[in-house]
Amino acid sequence: MGEIIEMNSLALFGGNPIRTEPFSSWPRPTTKMESHLMSTLNNDGWGVGSQVNREFCSAFSDFQEAKHCITANSGTAGLWVALKAAGVKAGDEVIVPAYTFIATASAVLMANGVPVFVDIDIETANMDANLIEDAITEKTKVIMPVHIGGNPADLDAILAIGKKHGIAVIEDAAQAHGAEWDGKKVGALGLGGMFSFQTSKNMSAGEGGAIITNDEAFADACFSYHNCGRVKGGKWYEHSFLGGNFRLSSFQASMLLSQLETLPSEIETRNQNRAILDKALNEIPGITPQKILAKVTQSANHIIINRYDKSEFHGITRETFFAAMQAEGIFTYQGYTPLYREQLFITNTDEYPWLKGYDYGNLNFPNTEKFANEESIWLRQNHLLGTKDDIQDVINAFEKVTQAMNENPELFQQYEKDKK
């Protein structure tokens, strides 16, 4: 820890902030990206059948160590396509974590399926594999783990459960570009997996997604569902499935193709800065970095997730901690809320008749509730893309704020009273 903090030096109470400059911008264009875009503009088709889309599919599947890749115009669309290709029909259940982005579950609803929520392991923030079997019923069609923040879930356990019960595993790897489990890239370790290229992601085309798999039949089904129900080798106006137009444009593929060249060095930069940050935060009682399981040989480090224990800070709430950190120029925030609390799941069975009998309103998962409502601290991935001095500013802010909360808790407690 640093020197004794004078309370009037805290930015929250009028002092000078640790950081006034913005962190590395994201997403960021490159000269190579511009070159690829102009080449596509002038020399390639802009949509269906473009050469650059084929090139990207080949390059991305190679990068993620998979045989097949099907691009989509969003991660959400990619999840729907994957679920339909896995055979999800009306009333089929899909097991998902209770702590994730809305698309994990909304894609299930859009496939006419039933999201079945499972609590998280509070240390990893990923779905607790020990609770999955209790959630399996005769209607279970798919288990869909999410690699939260790019940190792989316990795939050994999850894949073993899927194999034992004959249930497909589809990885929601939206945040996990380049992540590894036991030395193998995630995404195609089960039946298949989906990656997102939305603006904030570690690879970004503004919007977009991709499904990867080693299963040819599944890949062919994904192709059909994402391409208006057409089948490979069929006629142009031959439609065998109720698919949609979820194709990625060639311009997005151009942007992504160039990023495969820069992603490895960005992964290394994130790794180095994350190691420095975690080492420092582990020295602060009450701040606990997200646990990375022993078999995770590479996290994507898309979101930097930590836990806040207010009992170590005289009961000062996490929201007050956020305010103090943000005043210092470091934007920490809560992240997700418990997914089953979303208004979406106060369902109208006239609109979703296959959900009749499911009561999401009475769900309560203790780890998800505690993590989301009291403990989670998020930092965006661009905090890891700068210099060692940049990451030291993050550390200095954590140390400055937590030290101040312990040295003069009354001032923070009065701040909280005044805010009410």
C-alpha positions as CSV (number, residue, x, y, z in Angstrom):
1,M,0.0,0.0,0.0
2,G,1.1,3.6,-0.5
3,E,1.5,6.5,1.8
4,I,-1.1,7.6,4.3
5,I,-4.0,9.2,2.4
6,E,-5.2,12.6,3.3
7,M,-9.0,12.6,3.0
8,N,-9.1,15.8,1.1
9,S,-6.9,14.3,-1.5
10,L,-9.6,11.9,-2.6
11,A,-11.2,13.1,-5.8
12,L,-14.7,12.2,-4.5
13,F,-14.2,14.9,-1.8
14,G,-12.6,17.5,-4.0
15,G,-9.0,16.3,-4.4
16,N,-7.0,15.6,-7.5
17,P,-7.9,12.4,-9.4
18,I,-5.3,9.7,-10.1
19,R,-6.2,9.7,-13.7
20,T,-7.4,12.4,-16.1
21,E,-6.4,10.9,-19.4
22,P,-8.5,8.3,-21.2
23,F,-7.3,4.7,-21.5
24,S,-6.6,3.1,-24.8
25,S,-9.5,3.6,-27.2
26,W,-11.5,0.6,-28.3
27,P,-12.3,-0.5,-30.9
28,R,-9.4,1.0,-32.9
29,P,-8.8,1.1,-36.6
30,T,-5.5,0.0,-38.3
31,T,-4.0,0.7,-41.6
32,K,-4.3,-2.9,-42.5
33,M,-8.1,-2.8,-41.7
34,E,-8.5,0.2,-44.0
35,S,-6.6,-1.6,-46.8
36,H,-8.8,-4.7,-46.4
37,L,-12.0,-2.6,-46.5
38,M,-10.9,-0.7,-49.6
39,S,-10.0,-3.9,-51.3
40,T,-13.4,-5.4,-50.6
41,L,-15.1,-2.2,-51.7
42,N,-13.4,-2.3,-55.1
43,N,-12.7,-5.9,-55.8
44,D,-15.2,-8.2,-54.0
45,G,-18.8,-8.9,-53.6
46,W,-20.3,-6.9,-50.7
47,G,-22.6,-9.6,-49.3
48,V,-23.6,-13.1,-50.4
49,G,-20.7,-15.2,-51.8
50,S,-18.0,-12.7,-51.0
51,Q,-14.4,-14.1,-51.1
52,V,-13.4,-12.2,-47.9
53,N,-16.1,-13.9,-45.9
54,R,-14.7,-17.3,-46.9
55,E,-11.2,-16.1,-46.1
56,F,-12.3,-15.0,-42.7
57,C,-14.2,-18.2,-41.9
58,S,-11.1,-20.2,-42.8
59,A,-8.7,-18.0,-40.8
60,F,-11.0,-17.8,-37.7
61,S,-11.6,-21.5,-37.6
62,D,-7.9,-22.1,-37.9
63,F,-7.2,-19.6,-35.1
64,Q,-9.8,-21.2,-32.8
65,E,-8.6,-24.7,-33.8
66,A,-11.9,-25.8,-35.4
67,K,-12.8,-27.4,-38.7
68,H,-15.8,-25.2,-39.6
69,C,-16.9,-21.6,-39.2
70,I,-20.2,-19.9,-40.1
71,T,-20.4,-16.2,-39.6
72,A,-23.5,-14.3,-38.5
73,N,-24.6,-10.7,-38.3
74,S,-24.7,-10.7,-34.5
75,G,-23.8,-12.9,-31.6
76,T,-27.4,-13.2,-30.6
77,A,-28.3,-14.4,-34.1
78,G,-25.4,-16.8,-33.9
79,L,-26.8,-18.3,-30.7
80,W,-30.2,-18.7,-32.2
81,V,-28.7,-20.4,-35.3
82,A,-26.6,-22.8,-33.1
83,L,-29.6,-23.7,-30.9
84,K,-31.8,-24.4,-33.9
85,A,-29.0,-26.4,-35.6
86,A,-28.7,-28.4,-32.4
87,G,-32.3,-29.4,-32.7
88,V,-34.0,-27.1,-30.2
89,K,-37.8,-27.1,-30.7
90,A,-40.7,-25.6,-28.9
91,G,-40.7,-26.6,-25.2
92,D,-37.2,-27.9,-25.2
93,E,-35.1,-26.8,-22.2
94,V,-31.7,-25.2,-22.4
95,I,-29.6,-24.9,-19.3
96,V,-27.9,-21.5,-19.0
97,P,-26.1,-19.6,-16.2
98,A,-28.1,-17.2,-14.1
99,Y,-25.4,-14.6,-14.5
100,T,-24.8,-13.6,-18.1
101,F,-25.8,-11.2,-20.8
102,I,-29.5,-11.2,-21.8
103,A,-28.8,-12.8,-25.3
104,T,-27.8,-16.1,-23.8
105,A,-31.4,-16.6,-22.6
106,S,-33.3,-14.5,-25.1
107,A,-31.8,-16.6,-27.9
108,V,-33.3,-19.6,-26.2
109,L,-36.7,-17.9,-26.1
110,M,-36.4,-16.9,-29.8
111,A,-35.8,-20.6,-30.6
112,N,-39.0,-21.4,-28.8
113,G,-37.0,-23.1,-26.0
114,V,-37.2,-22.7,-22.3
115,P,-34.2,-21.2,-20.4
116,V,-33.4,-23.2,-17.3
117,F,-31.2,-21.2,-15.0
118,V,-28.3,-22.5,-12.9
119,D,-26.5,-20.7,-10.1
120,I,-22.9,-19.6,-10.5
121,D,-19.7,-20.5,-8.7
122,I,-19.2,-17.2,-6.9
123,E,-15.4,-17.4,-7.2
124,T,-15.3,-17.8,-11.0
125,A,-18.7,-16.1,-11.9
126,N,-19.3,-19.0,-14.3
127,M,-22.1,-21.6,-14.1
128,D,-21.5,-24.0,-11.3
129,A,-21.0,-27.4,-12.9
130,N,-21.9,-29.2,-9.7
131,L,-25.5,-27.9,-10.0
132,I,-26.1,-28.8,-13.6
133,E,-27.3,-32.4,-13.2
134,D,-30.0,-31.2,-10.8
135,A,-31.4,-29.0,-13.5
136,I,-31.6,-31.7,-16.2
137,T,-35.0,-33.1,-17.1
138,E,-36.4,-35.2,-19.9
139,K,-36.9,-32.0,-21.9
140,T,-33.2,-30.8,-21.6
141,K,-31.8,-30.4,-25.2
142,V,-28.7,-28.3,-24.7
143,I,-26.3,-27.2,-21.9
144,M,-25.0,-23.7,-22.7
145,P,-22.1,-22.5,-20.5
146,V,-20.9,-19.0,-20.8
147,H,-17.2,-18.1,-20.5
148,I,-17.8,-14.9,-18.4
149,G,-15.3,-12.1,-19.1
150,G,-13.5,-14.5,-21.4
151,N,-12.6,-16.8,-18.5
152,P,-13.5,-20.4,-19.5
153,A,-16.0,-22.3,-17.4
154,D,-15.3,-25.8,-16.1
155,L,-15.4,-27.6,-19.5
156,D,-14.1,-31.0,-18.2
157,A,-17.1,-31.3,-15.9
158,I,-19.7,-29.8,-18.2
159,L,-18.7,-31.9,-21.2
160,A,-18.7,-35.0,-19.1
161,I,-22.2,-34.2,-17.9
162,G,-23.3,-33.7,-21.5
163,K,-21.8,-36.9,-22.6
164,K,-23.3,-38.9,-19.7
165,H,-26.8,-37.7,-20.5
166,G,-26.6,-37.4,-24.2
167,I,-27.1,-33.7,-24.2
168,A,-25.3,-31.3,-26.6
169,V,-23.0,-28.6,-25.2
170,I,-22.9,-25.3,-27.0
171,E,-20.4,-22.8,-25.6
172,D,-21.4,-19.1,-25.4
173,A,-17.9,-17.9,-26.1
174,A,-19.0,-14.4,-27.0
175,Q,-16.3,-12.9,-24.8
176,A,-13.6,-15.6,-25.2
177,H,-11.7,-15.0,-28.4
178,G,-8.4,-16.9,-28.1
179,A,-9.2,-18.4,-24.6
180,E,-8.0,-21.9,-23.9
181,W,-9.0,-24.8,-21.8
182,D,-6.2,-27.3,-21.0
183,G,-4.2,-26.0,-24.0
184,K,-7.1,-26.1,-26.5
185,K,-9.0,-23.2,-27.8
186,V,-12.5,-22.9,-26.6
187,G,-15.6,-22.9,-28.8
188,A,-15.5,-26.2,-30.5
189,L,-14.9,-28.5,-27.5
190,G,-18.5,-29.4,-27.4
191,L,-20.9,-29.5,-30.3
192,G,-20.0,-25.9,-31.2
193,G,-19.6,-22.4,-29.9
194,M,-20.5,-18.8,-30.7
195,F,-18.3,-15.7,-30.6
196,S,-19.4,-12.1,-30.8
197,F,-17.9,-9.2,-32.7
198,Q,-20.0,-6.5,-31.2
199,T,-18.3,-3.1,-30.5
200,S,-16.9,-3.9,-27.1
201,K,-15.5,-7.3,-27.9
202,N,-11.8,-8.2,-28.2
203,M,-12.4,-8.6,-32.0
204,S,-15.0,-6.0,-33.2
205,A,-16.8,-5.3,-36.5
206,G,-19.3,-3.1,-34.7
207,E,-21.7,-6.1,-34.9
208,G,-21.3,-9.7,-35.9
209,G,-20.8,-13.2,-34.7
210,A,-19.4,-16.6,-35.7
211,I,-20.2,-20.2,-34.9
212,I,-17.4,-22.8,-34.9
213,T,-17.6,-26.5,-34.8
214,N,-15.8,-29.8,-35.6
215,D,-19.2,-31.4,-36.5
216,E,-19.9,-31.2,-40.3
217,A,-23.6,-32.0,-40.0
218,F,-24.0,-29.3,-37.3
219,A,-22.1,-26.8,-39.5
220,D,-24.3,-27.6,-42.5
221,A,-27.4,-27.0,-40.3
222,C,-26.0,-23.7,-39.1
223,F,-25.4,-22.7,-42.7
224,S,-29.0,-23.4,-43.5
225,Y,-30.5,-21.6,-40.5
226,H,-28.3,-18.5,-41.0
227,N,-29.0,-18.4,-44.8
228,C,-32.7,-18.3,-45.3
229,G,-33.1,-22.1,-44.9
230,R,-31.0,-22.9,-48.0
231,V,-29.0,-26.1,-48.0
232,K,-25.4,-26.6,-49.2
233,G,-25.4,-28.0,-52.7
234,G,-29.1,-27.1,-53.1
235,K,-30.7,-24.7,-55.5
236,W,-30.7,-21.0,-54.8
237,Y,-34.5,-20.9,-54.3
238,E,-34.6,-24.2,-52.4
239,H,-35.4,-23.7,-48.7
240,S,-35.6,-26.7,-46.3
241,F,-35.7,-25.0,-42.9
242,L,-37.3,-21.9,-41.4
243,G,-34.0,-19.9,-41.4
244,G,-33.4,-16.2,-41.6
245,N,-31.0,-13.9,-43.2
246,F,-28.4,-13.7,-40.5
247,R,-25.4,-13.4,-42.8
248,L,-22.3,-11.2,-42.1
249,S,-21.5,-8.5,-44.7
250,S,-18.1,-8.6,-46.5
251,F,-17.1,-5.3,-45.0
252,Q,-17.4,-6.7,-41.4
253,A,-15.5,-9.8,-42.5
254,S,-12.7,-7.5,-43.9
255,M,-12.5,-5.7,-40.6
256,L,-12.2,-8.9,-38.7
257,L,-9.7,-10.6,-41.0
258,S,-7.2,-7.9,-40.3
259,Q,-7.7,-8.2,-36.5
260,L,-6.6,-11.8,-36.5
261,E,-3.1,-10.4,-37.3
262,T,-3.2,-8.0,-34.2
263,L,-5.1,-10.2,-31.8
264,P,-2.2,-12.4,-30.6
265,S,-0.1,-9.4,-29.5
266,E,-3.1,-7.8,-27.8
267,I,-3.7,-11.1,-26.0
268,E,-0.1,-11.0,-24.7
269,T,-0.5,-7.3,-23.6
270,R,-3.7,-8.2,-21.8
271,N,-2.0,-11.2,-20.1
272,Q,0.9,-9.2,-18.9
273,N,-1.1,-6.3,-17.5
274,R,-3.7,-8.6,-15.9
275,A,-0.9,-10.5,-14.1
276,I,0.4,-7.2,-12.7
277,L,-3.1,-6.0,-11.7
278,D,-4.2,-9.3,-10.1
279,K,-0.9,-9.5,-8.1
280,A,-1.5,-6.1,-6.6
281,L,-5.3,-6.5,-5.9
282,N,-4.6,-9.8,-4.1
283,E,-2.7,-7.7,-1.6
284,I,-5.8,-5.7,-0.7
285,P,-8.1,-7.4,1.9
286,G,-11.7,-7.2,0.6
287,I,-10.8,-7.1,-3.1
288,T,-10.6,-10.6,-4.7
289,P,-9.8,-11.1,-8.4
290,Q,-12.0,-13.5,-10.4
291,K,-10.7,-17.1,-9.9
292,I,-9.2,-18.8,-12.9
293,L,-9.4,-22.6,-12.8
294,A,-6.2,-24.6,-13.0
295,K,-7.0,-25.9,-16.5
296,V,-7.6,-22.5,-18.0
297,T,-4.3,-22.0,-20.0
298,Q,-5.5,-18.8,-21.5
299,S,-8.2,-16.3,-20.5
300,A,-9.4,-13.8,-23.1
301,N,-9.4,-11.0,-20.4
302,H,-12.4,-9.3,-22.0
303,I,-13.8,-8.1,-18.7
304,I,-11.7,-7.7,-15.6
305,I,-13.9,-9.0,-12.8
306,N,-13.2,-8.6,-9.1
307,R,-15.2,-9.1,-5.9
308,Y,-15.9,-6.5,-3.2
309,D,-16.4,-7.5,0.4
310,K,-17.9,-4.6,2.3
311,S,-17.2,-6.3,5.6
312,E,-13.6,-5.4,5.1
313,F,-14.5,-1.8,4.5
314,H,-16.7,-1.0,7.6
315,G,-19.9,-1.8,5.7
316,I,-19.3,0.9,3.0
317,T,-21.3,-0.1,0.0
318,R,-19.9,-1.2,-3.3
319,E,-21.8,1.7,-4.9
320,T,-19.8,4.2,-2.8
321,F,-16.6,2.4,-3.8
322,F,-17.6,2.8,-7.4
323,A,-18.2,6.5,-7.0
324,A,-14.8,7.0,-5.4
325,M,-13.1,5.0,-8.1
326,Q,-14.9,6.8,-10.9
327,A,-13.9,10.1,-9.3
328,E,-10.3,9.0,-9.5
329,G,-10.7,8.4,-13.3
330,I,-11.1,4.6,-13.1
331,F,-14.5,3.5,-14.3
332,T,-15.5,0.5,-12.2
333,Y,-19.1,-0.7,-12.3
334,Q,-21.5,-3.5,-11.4
335,G,-22.0,-5.3,-14.7
336,Y,-24.9,-7.8,-15.0
337,T,-27.8,-8.2,-12.8
338,P,-29.4,-11.6,-12.1
339,L,-30.7,-12.5,-15.5
340,Y,-33.9,-14.1,-14.3
341,R,-34.9,-10.7,-12.7
342,E,-35.2,-9.1,-16.1
343,Q,-38.6,-7.9,-17.1
344,L,-38.5,-10.2,-20.0
345,F,-38.9,-13.2,-17.7
346,I,-42.1,-11.9,-16.2
347,T,-43.6,-13.7,-19.1
348,N,-46.9,-13.4,-20.9
349,T,-47.9,-17.0,-21.7
350,D,-50.2,-15.8,-24.5
351,E,-47.0,-14.7,-26.2
352,Y,-44.8,-17.6,-25.0
353,P,-47.2,-20.5,-24.5
354,W,-44.4,-23.0,-24.1
355,L,-43.4,-21.3,-20.9
356,K,-46.7,-22.0,-19.1
357,G,-45.9,-23.5,-15.7
358,Y,-42.4,-21.9,-15.5
359,D,-42.2,-19.3,-12.7
360,Y,-39.1,-17.2,-13.1
361,G,-40.4,-14.6,-10.6
362,N,-39.8,-16.9,-7.6
363,L,-36.3,-17.9,-8.6
364,N,-33.5,-17.0,-6.2
365,F,-29.9,-18.2,-6.6
366,P,-27.9,-17.1,-3.7
367,N,-24.5,-16.8,-5.4
368,T,-25.8,-14.9,-8.3
369,E,-27.8,-12.5,-6.1
370,K,-24.8,-11.9,-3.8
371,F,-22.3,-11.6,-6.6
372,A,-24.4,-9.3,-8.8
373,N,-26.0,-7.2,-6.1
374,E,-23.2,-6.8,-3.7
375,E,-19.8,-8.0,-4.9
376,S,-19.0,-7.7,-8.6
377,I,-16.6,-5.1,-9.8
378,W,-16.1,-4.7,-13.5
379,L,-13.3,-3.0,-15.5
380,R,-13.5,-2.9,-19.3
381,Q,-10.8,-4.7,-21.3
382,N,-9.3,-1.5,-22.7
383,H,-7.8,-0.9,-19.3
384,L,-5.4,-3.8,-20.1
385,L,-4.3,-2.5,-23.5
386,G,-2.0,0.3,-22.4
387,T,1.4,0.7,-20.8
388,K,2.6,-0.5,-17.4
389,D,2.1,3.1,-16.2
390,D,-1.6,2.9,-17.3
391,I,-2.1,-0.3,-15.2
392,Q,-0.3,1.3,-12.3
393,D,-2.9,4.1,-12.3
394,V,-5.6,1.5,-11.9
395,I,-3.7,-0.1,-9.0
396,N,-3.0,3.3,-7.4
397,A,-6.7,4.1,-7.5
398,F,-7.7,0.8,-5.9
399,E,-5.1,1.4,-3.1
400,K,-6.0,5.0,-2.6
401,V,-9.7,4.4,-2.3
402,T,-9.6,1.3,-0.2
403,Q,-7.0,2.7,2.2
404,A,-9.1,5.9,2.6
405,M,-12.2,3.8,3.4
406,N,-10.4,2.0,6.1
407,E,-8.7,5.1,7.6
408,N,-11.8,7.3,7.7
409,P,-14.9,5.2,7.2
410,E,-17.1,7.8,8.9
411,L,-16.6,10.2,6.1
412,F,-17.8,7.6,3.6
413,Q,-20.7,6.7,5.8
414,Q,-21.8,10.3,6.0
415,Y,-21.5,10.5,2.2
416,E,-23.9,7.6,2.0
417,K,-26.4,9.2,4.3
418,D,-26.2,12.4,2.3
419,K,-26.9,10.5,-0.9
420,K,-30.2,9.1,0.5
